[in-house]
Structure formats: structure tokens, C-alpha cells
Amino acid sequence: MKGPVDFHAIDTSTEMLAQAKSVMQHAGLDPHLQQADVLSLPYKDQSFDVVMAAHVLEHLPDPQRALAEMVRVLKPGGTVFLCVTRPSLFGALIQLLWRTWAITEQEGIAWLHASQLVDVGYQPVRLGSAGLASTAFWARRSR
């Protein structure tokens, strides 16, 4: 059996880090949080078993560069999870409000394959009355 789980998280916003710390501590977790940019992660190569980003890539001018950083810190055999806004009516509203862009399933799959990841999968995510507003992707770094 493996030891305890360490949670590490980054954000460029100190306010978001404070909120994350509060929520995670309320859930009984002791997170390691730091202010940083996903385009230059402050971790050594192959540091993590799991790397996840929820609604981050669609905000970036170069999402594939961020994905490359996420893969860099992923251990061989590790899994990356992504959740992104998909093309939809709700997605269009999000794009207008936050100047993001929607990512199709085909684009997400292509990015994961281009990052040399294997066992790529995806599933649309229903967000209440907004319908299928997001897509969850996952893939594994080969050993």
C-alpha cells in the first residue's frame, strides 16, 4: 500500500490560492499551494503520478505549451486529467465573459496524442441546466 497522498496546486492568483486552501483544509487535506504559472511549473521532471487542470487550457494563448509542462512533471505511467469548455451555447457565453475559447474533442485528443500520451479518452460533462458544457479528457504517459 502506498503512503499518504500529497496535494500540490498552483495558480497565478493569490485570491484563488487562499480559496483553494480554505476548501481543501475544510475537506481535511493539507495542500501545498504556490503562486506559479502553468507555462513554467516549479517542479522537477517526473514529479507526480497525477496531473490535472480544470478549465485552464482554454484561457491560454498557447495551451499546448502548458500541456507539455504538465507532461514534463508527470511520472512514466502517470495520468493527466483535463477539463475544458466545449463548443456549446453555454461555452459561447463563457467565451464572451472570460475571453476563452472552446476546445473540441478532436482538438483535445490531437493535443494529447501530440504530447506522446497513450490511452487517451474523453467524456462530455453535463453541468446542470447548461447541458454538455465541458469535456473531460484523460491520458497516460507511457512507461
DSSP file with accessible surface (Angstrom, degrees, kcal/mol):
  #  RESIDUE AA STRUCTURE BP1 BP2  ACC     N-H-->O    O-->H-N    N-H-->O    O-->H-N    TCO  KAPPA ALPHA  PHI   PSI    X-CA   Y-CA   Z-CA
    1    1 A M              0   0  240      0, 0.0     2,-0.1     0, 0.0     0, 0.0   0.000 360.0 360.0 360.0 137.9    0.0    0.0    0.0
    2    2 A K        -     0   0  166      1,-0.1     3,-0.1     0, 0.0     0, 0.0  -0.378 360.0-107.9 -76.9 161.9    1.3    3.5   -0.9
    3    3 A G        -     0   0   59      1,-0.2    -1,-0.1    -2,-0.1     0, 0.0   0.117  58.1 -47.3 -75.1-168.5    1.8    6.2    1.7
    4    4 A P        -     0   0  128      0, 0.0     2,-0.4     0, 0.0    -1,-0.2  -0.165  61.7-107.8 -63.4 158.2   -0.3    9.3    2.2
    5    5 A V        -     0   0  105     -3,-0.1     2,-0.5     2,-0.0     0, 0.0  -0.717  24.7-150.1 -90.0 133.4   -1.3   11.5   -0.8
    6    6 A D        -     0   0  112     -2,-0.4     2,-0.5    23,-0.1    23,-0.0  -0.907   8.2-153.8-101.7 130.0    0.4   14.9   -1.2
    7    7 A F        -     0   0   80     -2,-0.5    25,-3.2    23,-0.4     2,-0.4  -0.926  14.2-179.7-106.1 123.8   -1.7   17.6   -2.9
    8    8 A H  E     +a   32   0A  71     -2,-0.5     2,-0.3    23,-0.2    25,-0.2  -0.958   4.7 173.9-119.3 141.1    0.1   20.3   -4.8
    9    9 A A  E     -a   33   0A  32     23,-2.3    25,-1.9    -2,-0.4     2,-0.3  -0.996  11.3-164.9-147.2 148.7   -1.6   23.1   -6.6
   10   10 A I  E     +a   34   0A  43     -2,-0.3     2,-0.3    23,-0.2    25,-0.2  -0.912  11.3 165.2-127.6 158.1   -0.6   26.3   -8.4
   11   11 A D  E     -a   35   0A  59     23,-1.1    25,-1.4    -2,-0.3    26,-0.1  -0.936  38.9-132.1-161.1 154.9   -2.5   29.4   -9.5
   12   12 A T  S    S+     0   0   87     -2,-0.3     2,-0.5    23,-0.2    23,-0.1   0.664  90.5  78.4 -80.9 -15.4   -1.4   32.8  -10.7
   13   13 A S     >  -     0   0   29      1,-0.1     4,-2.0    23,-0.1     5,-0.1  -0.823  62.7-160.0-102.0 123.7   -3.9   34.4   -8.3
   14   14 A T  H  > S+     0   0   70     -2,-0.5     4,-2.2     1,-0.2    -1,-0.1   0.855  96.7  56.8 -65.7 -33.1   -3.3   34.7   -4.6
   15   15 A E  H  > S+     0   0  125      2,-0.2     4,-2.2     1,-0.2    -1,-0.2   0.917 107.1  47.1 -64.8 -43.4   -7.0   35.1   -4.0
   16   16 A M  H  > S+     0   0   88      2,-0.2     4,-2.7     1,-0.2    -1,-0.2   0.886 110.5  53.0 -66.3 -36.9   -7.7   31.7   -5.8
   17   17 A L  H  X S+     0   0   21     -4,-2.0     4,-2.7     2,-0.2    -2,-0.2   0.912 108.3  50.2 -64.0 -40.3   -5.0   30.1   -3.8
   18   18 A A  H  X S+     0   0   63     -4,-2.2     4,-2.2     2,-0.2    -2,-0.2   0.919 112.5  47.1 -64.0 -42.3   -6.5   31.3   -0.5
   19   19 A Q  H  X S+     0   0  118     -4,-2.2     4,-2.5     2,-0.2     5,-0.2   0.922 112.6  49.5 -63.7 -44.8   -9.9   30.0   -1.6
   20   20 A A  H  X S+     0   0   34     -4,-2.7     4,-2.9     1,-0.2     5,-0.3   0.919 110.2  50.9 -61.4 -43.1   -8.4   26.6   -2.6
   21   21 A K  H  X S+     0   0  101     -4,-2.7     4,-2.8     1,-0.2     5,-0.3   0.934 111.0  48.6 -61.1 -44.7   -6.6   26.3    0.7
   22   22 A S  H  X S+     0   0   77     -4,-2.2     4,-2.2     2,-0.2    -2,-0.2   0.939 114.5  44.2 -61.0 -48.2   -9.7   27.0    2.7
   23   23 A V  H  X S+     0   0  102     -4,-2.5     4,-1.4     2,-0.2    -2,-0.2   0.919 116.0  47.1 -65.0 -44.1  -11.8   24.5    0.8
   24   24 A M  H  <>S+     0   0   38     -4,-2.9     5,-2.7    -5,-0.2    -2,-0.2   0.908 112.6  48.3 -68.1 -40.1   -9.1   21.8    0.8
   25   25 A Q  H ><5S+     0   0   97     -4,-2.8     3,-1.9    -5,-0.3    -1,-0.2   0.898 107.8  55.7 -66.8 -36.8   -8.4   22.3    4.6
   26   26 A H  H 3<5S+     0   0  174     -4,-2.2    -1,-0.2     1,-0.3    -2,-0.2   0.832 105.6  53.4 -61.9 -30.3  -12.2   22.1    5.2
   27   27 A A  T 3<5S-     0   0   72     -4,-1.4    -1,-0.3    -5,-0.1    -2,-0.2   0.371 126.8-103.6 -84.9   4.0  -12.1   18.7    3.4
   28   28 A G  T < 5S+     0   0   69     -3,-1.9     2,-0.3     1,-0.3    -3,-0.2   0.633  79.2 131.8  86.0  15.0   -9.3   17.5    5.7
   29   29 A L      < -     0   0   59     -5,-2.7    -1,-0.3    -6,-0.2    -2,-0.1  -0.703  50.6-148.1-101.0 153.7   -6.5   18.0    3.2
   30   30 A D        -     0   0  119     -2,-0.3   -23,-0.4     2,-0.0    -9,-0.1  -0.777  29.0-166.4-117.9  83.0   -3.2   19.7    3.8
   31   31 A P        -     0   0   12      0, 0.0     2,-0.7     0, 0.0   -23,-0.2  -0.324  22.4-136.5 -76.9 153.7   -2.3   21.1    0.4
   32   32 A H  E     -a    8   0A  81    -25,-3.2   -23,-2.3    -2,-0.1     2,-0.4  -0.936  35.9-178.7-102.6 106.4    1.0   22.5   -0.8
   33   33 A L  E     +a    9   0A  44     -2,-0.7     2,-0.3   -25,-0.2   -23,-0.2  -0.875   9.2 169.7-113.6 141.5    0.0   25.7   -2.7
   34   34 A Q  E     -a   10   0A  82    -25,-1.9   -23,-1.1    -2,-0.4     2,-0.6  -0.997  38.1-111.6-149.7 149.6    2.2   28.1   -4.5
   35   35 A Q  E     +a   11   0A 118     -2,-0.3     2,-0.3   -25,-0.2   -23,-0.2  -0.680  62.1 129.0 -78.9 120.9    1.7   31.1   -6.8
   36   36 A A        -     0   0   19    -25,-1.4     2,-0.4    -2,-0.6     5,-0.1  -0.966  55.0-103.4-162.7 172.6    3.1   30.0  -10.2
   37   37 A D  B >   -B   40   0B  71      3,-0.5     3,-2.1    -2,-0.3   -26,-0.0  -0.899  18.9-136.7-111.7 135.5    2.3   29.8  -13.9
   38   38 A V  T 3  S+     0   0   21     -2,-0.4     3,-0.5     1,-0.3    31,-0.1   0.720 104.2  65.7 -63.4 -18.7    1.3   26.6  -15.7
   39   39 A L  T 3  S+     0   0   27      1,-0.3    -1,-0.3    30,-0.1     2,-0.1   0.597 115.7  26.8 -79.3  -9.4    3.6   27.6  -18.6
   40   40 A S  B <  S-B   37   0B  82     -3,-2.1    -3,-0.5    29,-0.0    -1,-0.3  -0.557  84.2-161.3-150.9  76.8    6.6   27.2  -16.2
   41   41 A L        -     0   0   17     -3,-0.5     2,-1.1     1,-0.1    -3,-0.1  -0.396  18.4-134.5 -67.8 135.8    5.8   24.7  -13.5
   42   42 A P  S    S+     0   0   57      0, 0.0     2,-0.3     0, 0.0    -1,-0.1  -0.171  72.3  98.2 -85.6  43.7    8.0   25.0  -10.4
   43   43 A Y  S    S-     0   0   39     -2,-1.1     3,-0.1     1,-0.0    -2,-0.0  -0.937  75.6-105.0-130.0 155.4    8.5   21.2  -10.1
   44   44 A K    >   -     0   0  173     -2,-0.3     3,-0.7     1,-0.1    -3,-0.0  -0.308  53.1 -80.3 -71.3 159.1   11.2   18.8  -11.2
   45   45 A D  T 3  S+     0   0  103      1,-0.2    28,-0.3     2,-0.1    -1,-0.1  -0.264 113.5  11.3 -55.5 143.6   10.7   16.5  -14.2
   46   46 A Q  T 3  S+     0   0   93     26,-2.6    -1,-0.2    28,-0.2    28,-0.2   0.871  83.6 139.5  54.2  48.7    8.6   13.4  -13.4
   47   47 A S    <   +     0   0   42     26,-0.9     2,-0.3    -3,-0.7    27,-0.2   0.736  51.7  54.0 -91.0 -25.4    7.4   14.5  -10.0
   48   48 A F  E     -c   74   0C  39     25,-2.8    27,-3.4     1,-0.1    30,-0.1  -0.887  52.6-155.1-126.7 147.0    3.8   13.5  -10.0
   49   49 A D  E    S+     0   0C  79     -2,-0.3    30,-2.2     1,-0.2     2,-0.4   0.772  94.3  25.9 -78.8 -32.3    1.6   10.4  -10.5
   50   50 A V  E     -c   79   0C  80     28,-0.2     2,-0.4     2,-0.0    -1,-0.2  -1.000  63.8-174.9-135.9 136.1   -1.4   12.5  -11.5
   51   51 A V  E     -c   80   0C  18     28,-2.1    30,-2.5    -2,-0.4     2,-0.4  -0.998  12.8-178.8-129.1 133.9   -1.6   16.0  -13.0
   52   52 A M  E     -c   81   0C 131     -2,-0.4     2,-0.4    28,-0.2    30,-0.2  -0.979  15.6-175.1-137.3 147.7   -4.9   17.8  -13.5
   53   53 A A  E     -c   82   0C  10     28,-1.9    30,-2.0    -2,-0.4     2,-0.6  -0.967   8.9-163.0-140.3 124.0   -6.1   21.1  -14.9
   54   54 A A  E    S-c   83   0C  50     -2,-0.4    30,-0.2    28,-0.2    28,-0.0  -0.940  74.8 -21.1-112.7 115.7   -9.7   22.1  -14.8
   55   55 A H  S    S+     0   0   65     28,-3.2    -1,-0.2    -2,-0.6    29,-0.2   0.910 105.8 108.7  54.0  52.4  -10.8   25.0  -17.1
   56   56 A V    >   +     0   0   49     27,-0.5     3,-2.2    -3,-0.2     4,-0.3   0.689  61.2  60.1-115.6 -51.0   -7.3   26.3  -17.6
   57   57 A L  G >  S+     0   0    2      1,-0.3     3,-1.7    26,-0.2    27,-0.1   0.833  97.6  60.2 -57.4 -36.0   -6.1   25.5  -21.1
   58   58 A E  G 3  S+     0   0    0      1,-0.3    43,-1.1     5,-0.1    -1,-0.3   0.599 101.0  56.9 -72.0  -6.7   -8.9   27.4  -22.8
   59   59 A H  G <  S+     0   0   93     -3,-2.2    -1,-0.3    41,-0.2    -2,-0.2   0.489  93.2  88.3 -94.4  -5.7   -7.7   30.6  -21.1
   60   60 A L    <   -     0   0   26     -3,-1.7    41,-0.1    -4,-0.3    -4,-0.0  -0.735  69.3-142.5-103.3 145.1   -4.2   30.4  -22.6
   61   61 A P  S    S+     0   0  127      0, 0.0    -1,-0.1     0, 0.0    -4,-0.0   0.785 105.5  30.0 -70.4 -24.7   -2.7   31.7  -25.8
   62   62 A D    >>  +     0   0   74      1,-0.1     4,-1.4     2,-0.0     3,-0.8  -0.634  68.0 166.5-134.0  74.8   -0.6   28.5  -26.1
   63   63 A P  H 3> S+     0   0    8      0, 0.0     4,-2.4     0, 0.0     5,-0.2   0.831  75.6  60.6 -63.1 -28.9   -2.4   25.6  -24.4
   64   64 A Q  H 3> S+     0   0   96      1,-0.2     4,-2.3     2,-0.2     5,-0.1   0.856 101.0  54.6 -69.1 -29.8   -0.1   23.0  -25.9
   65   65 A R  H <> S+     0   0  128     -3,-0.8     4,-1.8     2,-0.2    -1,-0.2   0.916 108.9  48.2 -66.8 -40.7    2.8   24.6  -24.2
   66   66 A A  H  X S+     0   0    0     -4,-1.4     4,-2.2     2,-0.2    -2,-0.2   0.921 110.5  51.3 -64.9 -42.1    1.0   24.3  -20.9
   67   67 A L  H  X S+     0   0    0     -4,-2.4     4,-2.6     1,-0.2     5,-0.2   0.912 106.4  54.6 -62.1 -39.1    0.2   20.7  -21.6
   68   68 A A  H  X S+     0   0   54     -4,-2.3     4,-2.2     1,-0.2    -1,-0.2   0.897 108.1  49.7 -61.7 -38.4    3.8   20.0  -22.4
   69   69 A E  H  X S+     0   0   33     -4,-1.8     4,-1.6     2,-0.2    -1,-0.2   0.906 109.7  51.2 -66.1 -40.1    4.8   21.4  -19.0
   70   70 A M  H  < S+     0   0    4     -4,-2.2     4,-0.4     1,-0.2    -2,-0.2   0.916 111.3  47.1 -64.3 -40.7    2.2   19.1  -17.4
   71   71 A V  H >< S+     0   0   18     -4,-2.6     3,-1.2     1,-0.2    -1,-0.2   0.885 105.5  61.0 -68.3 -35.7    3.5   16.1  -19.2
   72   72 A R  H 3< S+     0   0   63     -4,-2.2   -26,-2.6     1,-0.3    -1,-0.2   0.894 108.5  42.1 -57.7 -40.0    7.1   17.1  -18.2
   73   73 A V  T 3< S+     0   0    2     -4,-1.6   -25,-2.8   -28,-0.3   -26,-0.9   0.485  95.0 101.8 -90.1   1.2    6.2   16.8  -14.5
   74   74 A L  E <  S-c   48   0C   0     -3,-1.2   -28,-0.2    -4,-0.4   -25,-0.2  -0.680  72.6-126.3 -87.7 132.4    4.2   13.6  -14.9
   75   75 A K  E >   -     0   0C  78    -27,-3.4     3,-2.7    -2,-0.4    66,-0.3  -0.385  40.0 -84.7 -70.2 153.4    5.9   10.3  -13.9
   76   76 A P  E 3  S+     0   0C  51      0, 0.0    67,-0.2     0, 0.0    66,-0.2  -0.367 122.8  21.6 -55.6 133.8    6.1    7.5  -16.5
   77   77 A G  E 3  S+     0   0C  14     64,-2.4    65,-0.1     1,-0.3    66,-0.1   0.328  99.6 132.2  84.9  -7.5    2.8    5.6  -16.2
   78   78 A G  E <   -     0   0C   5     -3,-2.7    63,-2.8    64,-0.2     2,-0.4  -0.265  51.8-124.6 -75.6 165.7    1.2    8.7  -14.7
   79   79 A T  E     -cD  50 140C  39    -30,-2.2   -28,-2.1    61,-0.2     2,-0.4  -0.899  11.3-155.3-118.0 138.8   -2.2   10.1  -15.7
   80   80 A V  E     -cD  51 139C   0     59,-2.8    59,-1.7    -2,-0.4     2,-0.4  -0.920  10.0-165.5-109.0 136.3   -3.2   13.6  -16.9
   81   81 A F  E     -cD  52 138C  90    -30,-2.5   -28,-1.9    -2,-0.4     2,-0.4  -0.989   8.2-179.5-120.3 134.3   -6.8   14.8  -16.5
   82   82 A L  E     -cD  53 137C   9     55,-2.6    55,-3.1    -2,-0.4     2,-0.4  -0.982  13.0-167.5-131.1 144.2   -8.1   17.9  -18.2
   83   83 A C  E     +cD  54 136C  27    -30,-2.0   -28,-3.2    -2,-0.4   -27,-0.5  -0.999  20.5 171.4-129.5 127.7  -11.5   19.5  -18.2
   84   84 A V  E     - D   0 135C   3     51,-2.3    51,-2.5    -2,-0.4     2,-0.3  -0.932  39.1 -96.7-134.6 157.4  -12.2   22.2  -20.8
   85   85 A T  E     - D   0 134C   6     -2,-0.3    18,-2.7    16,-0.3    49,-0.3  -0.571  42.6-150.9 -72.4 133.9  -15.1   24.2  -22.1
   86   86 A R        -     0   0   41     47,-2.1     2,-0.3    -2,-0.3     5,-0.2  -0.663  31.3 -82.1-104.0 160.3  -16.6   22.6  -25.2
   87   87 A P  S    S+     0   0   66      0, 0.0     2,-0.3     0, 0.0     3,-0.1  -0.472  80.2 114.9 -62.1 120.4  -18.3   24.3  -28.2
   88   88 A S  S  > S-     0   0   40     -2,-0.3     4,-2.4     1,-0.1     5,-0.2  -0.956  81.5 -88.0-169.6 175.1  -21.9   24.9  -27.0
   89   89 A L  H  > S+     0   0  158     -2,-0.3     4,-1.8     2,-0.2     5,-0.1   0.944 131.0  45.7 -63.1 -45.3  -24.3   27.7  -26.2
   90   90 A F  H  > S+     0   0   67     40,-0.4     4,-2.4     1,-0.2    -1,-0.2   0.915 110.6  54.3 -62.8 -41.6  -23.1   27.8  -22.6
   91   91 A G  H  > S+     0   0    0      1,-0.2     4,-2.6     2,-0.2    -1,-0.2   0.889 105.3  53.4 -59.2 -38.5  -19.5   27.6  -24.0
   92   92 A A  H  X S+     0   0   40     -4,-2.4     4,-2.1     2,-0.2    -1,-0.2   0.905 108.2  50.2 -64.6 -39.3  -20.2   30.7  -26.1
   93   93 A L  H  X S+     0   0   89     -4,-1.8     4,-2.5     2,-0.2    -2,-0.2   0.936 110.9  48.7 -63.7 -44.7  -21.4   32.6  -23.1
   94   94 A I  H  X S+     0   0   22     -4,-2.4     4,-2.9     1,-0.2     6,-0.4   0.920 109.6  53.2 -60.0 -43.5  -18.2   31.6  -21.2
   95   95 A Q  H  X S+     0   0   62     -4,-2.6     4,-1.3     1,-0.2     5,-0.3   0.907 111.0  46.0 -59.7 -42.4  -16.1   32.7  -24.1
   96   96 A L  H  < S+     0   0  140     -4,-2.1    -1,-0.2     2,-0.2    -2,-0.2   0.907 116.8  43.6 -67.0 -42.8  -17.8   36.1  -24.2
   97   97 A L  H  < S+     0   0  107     -4,-2.5    -2,-0.2     1,-0.2    -1,-0.2   0.896 131.3  20.0 -70.9 -42.9  -17.5   36.6  -20.4
   98   98 A W  H  < S-     0   0  152     -4,-2.9    -2,-0.2    -5,-0.2    -1,-0.2   0.277  98.5-119.8-115.8   9.8  -13.9   35.4  -19.9
   99   99 A R     <  +     0   0  225     -4,-1.3    -4,-0.2    -5,-0.3    -3,-0.2   0.906  65.7 138.8  53.1  45.5  -12.4   35.7  -23.4
  100  100 A T        -     0   0   10     -6,-0.4     2,-0.3    -5,-0.3   -41,-0.2  -0.417  45.8-128.0-101.0-173.2  -11.7   32.0  -23.6
  101  101 A W        -     0   0   81    -43,-1.1   -16,-0.3    -2,-0.2     2,-0.2  -0.975  18.3-114.4-139.0 152.1  -12.1   29.6  -26.4
  102  102 A A        -     0   0   15     -2,-0.3     2,-0.5   -18,-0.1   -16,-0.2  -0.598  22.1-145.7 -86.7 149.1  -13.9   26.3  -26.7
  103  103 A I        -     0   0    1    -18,-2.7   -19,-0.1    -2,-0.2     2,-0.1  -0.967  10.9-141.0-119.2 123.8  -11.9   23.1  -27.4
  104  104 A T     >  -     0   0   41     -2,-0.5     4,-2.4   -18,-0.2     5,-0.2  -0.362  25.9-112.4 -76.6 162.2  -13.5   20.3  -29.5
  105  105 A E  H  > S+     0   0   22      1,-0.2     4,-2.7     2,-0.2     5,-0.2   0.908 119.3  54.6 -59.7 -40.5  -13.0   16.6  -28.6
  106  106 A Q  H  > S+     0   0  133      1,-0.2     4,-2.3     2,-0.2    -1,-0.2   0.904 108.7  47.7 -62.1 -41.6  -10.9   16.2  -31.8
  107  107 A E  H  > S+     0   0   73      2,-0.2     4,-2.6     1,-0.2    -1,-0.2   0.938 112.6  48.3 -64.0 -47.2   -8.6   19.1  -30.7
  108  108 A G  H  X S+     0   0    3     -4,-2.4     4,-2.2     1,-0.2    -2,-0.2   0.923 112.8  47.8 -60.4 -44.1   -8.1   17.7  -27.2
  109  109 A I  H  X S+     0   0   45     -4,-2.7     4,-2.6     1,-0.2     5,-0.2   0.926 111.6  50.7 -62.1 -43.9   -7.4   14.2  -28.5
  110  110 A A  H  X S+     0   0   54     -4,-2.3     4,-2.8    -5,-0.2    -2,-0.2   0.910 109.7  50.6 -61.7 -42.4   -4.9   15.6  -31.0
  111  111 A W  H  X S+     0   0   21     -4,-2.6     4,-1.3     2,-0.2    -1,-0.2   0.920 111.1  48.2 -61.6 -43.7   -3.1   17.6  -28.3
  112  112 A L  H  <>S+     0   0    0     -4,-2.2     5,-2.0     2,-0.2     3,-0.2   0.926 113.8  46.0 -66.0 -42.6   -2.8   14.6  -26.0
  113  113 A H  H ><5S+     0   0  102     -4,-2.6     3,-1.9     1,-0.2    -2,-0.2   0.915 109.9  54.4 -65.4 -40.2   -1.5   12.4  -28.8
  114  114 A A  H 3<5S+     0   0   69     -4,-2.8    -1,-0.2     1,-0.3    -2,-0.2   0.769 102.0  59.8 -64.4 -24.2    0.9   15.1  -29.9
  115  115 A S  T 3<5S-     0   0   25     -4,-1.3    -1,-0.3    -3,-0.2    -2,-0.2   0.252 120.6-111.2 -86.0  10.9    2.2   15.1  -26.3
  116  116 A Q  T < 5 +     0   0  148     -3,-1.9    26,-0.6     1,-0.2     2,-0.2   0.773  68.6 148.6  66.0  28.5    3.2   11.5  -26.7
  117  117 A L  E   < -E  141   0C   4     -5,-2.0     2,-0.2    24,-0.1    24,-0.2  -0.624  30.1-155.4 -92.5 155.5    0.4   10.3  -24.3
  118  118 A V  E     +E  140   0C  49     22,-3.4    22,-3.3    -2,-0.2    -1,-0.0  -0.724  65.2  40.2-124.1 173.2   -1.3    7.0  -24.6
  119  119 A D  E    S-     0   0C 101     -2,-0.2     2,-0.2    20,-0.2    -1,-0.2   0.903  76.7-172.8  52.6  46.0   -4.7    5.5  -23.5
  120  120 A V  E     +     0   0C  35     -3,-0.2     2,-0.3    19,-0.1    19,-0.2  -0.483  10.9 162.9 -73.2 134.4   -6.4    8.8  -24.5
  121  121 A G  E     -E  138   0C  13     17,-2.6    17,-2.3    -2,-0.2     2,-0.3  -0.946  14.4-173.0-144.4 166.9  -10.1    9.0  -23.5
  122  122 A Y  E     -E  137   0C 103     -2,-0.3    15,-0.2    15,-0.2   -17,-0.0  -0.987   7.2-169.3-157.0 161.0  -12.7   11.7  -23.1
  123  123 A Q  E     -E  136   0C 122     13,-2.3    13,-2.8    -2,-0.3    -2,-0.0  -0.924  29.2-117.3-153.9 129.5  -16.3   12.2  -22.0
  124  124 A P  E     -E  135   0C  45      0, 0.0     2,-0.5     0, 0.0    11,-0.3  -0.373  31.7-139.7 -61.5 146.5  -18.6   15.2  -22.3
  125  125 A V  E     -E  134   0C  45      9,-3.1     9,-1.5     2,-0.0     8,-0.9  -0.958   4.1-142.3-117.0 125.2  -19.6   16.6  -18.9
  126  126 A R  E     -E  132   0C 164     -2,-0.5     2,-0.6     6,-0.2     6,-0.2  -0.729   9.4-164.6 -86.7 129.2  -23.1   17.8  -18.1
  127  127 A L    >   -     0   0   74      4,-2.9     3,-2.2    -2,-0.4     4,-0.3  -0.730  45.2 -94.3-114.5  78.9  -23.3   20.9  -16.0
  128  128 A G  G >  S-     0   0   60     -2,-0.6     3,-1.6     1,-0.3    -1,-0.3  -0.159 101.6  -5.7  52.4-131.5  -26.9   21.0  -14.8
  129  129 A S  G 3  S+     0   0  138      1,-0.3    -1,-0.3    -3,-0.1     3,-0.1   0.637 125.3  74.1 -71.3 -12.4  -29.2   23.2  -17.0
  130  130 A A  G <  S-     0   0   30     -3,-2.2   -40,-0.4     1,-0.2    -1,-0.3   0.635  90.7-155.2 -73.8 -13.5  -26.2   24.3  -19.0
  131  131 A G    <   -     0   0   14     -3,-1.6    -4,-2.9    -4,-0.3     2,-1.8  -0.404  58.6  -2.1  76.3-150.0  -26.1   20.9  -20.6
  132  132 A L  E    S+ E   0 126C  69     -6,-0.2    -6,-0.2     1,-0.2    -1,-0.1  -0.560  79.6 147.2 -79.6  84.7  -22.9   19.4  -22.1
  133  133 A A  E     +     0   0C   0     -2,-1.8   -47,-2.1    -8,-0.9     2,-0.3   0.647  56.9  32.8 -97.6 -18.2  -20.8   22.5  -21.4
  134  134 A S  E     -DE  85 125C   2     -9,-1.5    -9,-3.1   -49,-0.3     2,-0.4  -0.870  62.4-141.6-134.9 166.7  -17.4   20.8  -20.8
  135  135 A T  E     -DE  84 124C   0    -51,-2.5   -51,-2.3    -2,-0.3     2,-0.4  -1.000  11.5-148.7-131.3 132.7  -15.3   17.8  -21.8
  136  136 A A  E     -DE  83 123C  26    -13,-2.8   -13,-2.3    -2,-0.4     2,-0.3  -0.857  18.6-172.6 -97.2 133.6  -13.1   15.7  -19.5
  137  137 A F  E     -DE  82 122C   3    -55,-3.1   -55,-2.6    -2,-0.4     2,-0.3  -0.930   5.1-178.6-121.6 151.4  -10.0   14.2  -21.1
  138  138 A W  E     +DE  81 121C  89    -17,-2.3   -17,-2.6    -2,-0.3     2,-0.3  -0.986   6.9 161.3-146.9 153.9   -7.5   11.7  -19.7
  139  139 A A  E     -D   80   0C   2    -59,-1.7   -59,-2.8    -2,-0.3     2,-0.4  -0.971  26.4-125.6-163.3 165.5   -4.4   10.1  -20.9
  140  140 A R  E     -DE  79 118C  71    -22,-3.3   -22,-3.4    -2,-0.3     2,-0.5  -0.914  17.7-124.3-123.8 144.2   -1.3    8.3  -19.6
  141  141 A R  E     - E   0 117C  58    -63,-2.8   -64,-2.4    -2,-0.4   -24,-0.1  -0.744  40.4-115.9 -82.3 127.2    2.4    8.9  -20.0
  142  142 A S              0   0   63    -26,-0.6   -65,-0.2    -2,-0.5   -64,-0.2  -0.231 360.0 360.0 -63.7 158.0    3.9    5.7  -21.3
  143  143 A R              0   0  221    -67,-0.2    -1,-0.1   -66,-0.1   -68,-0.0   0.105 360.0 360.0 -79.5 360.0    6.4    3.9  -19.2
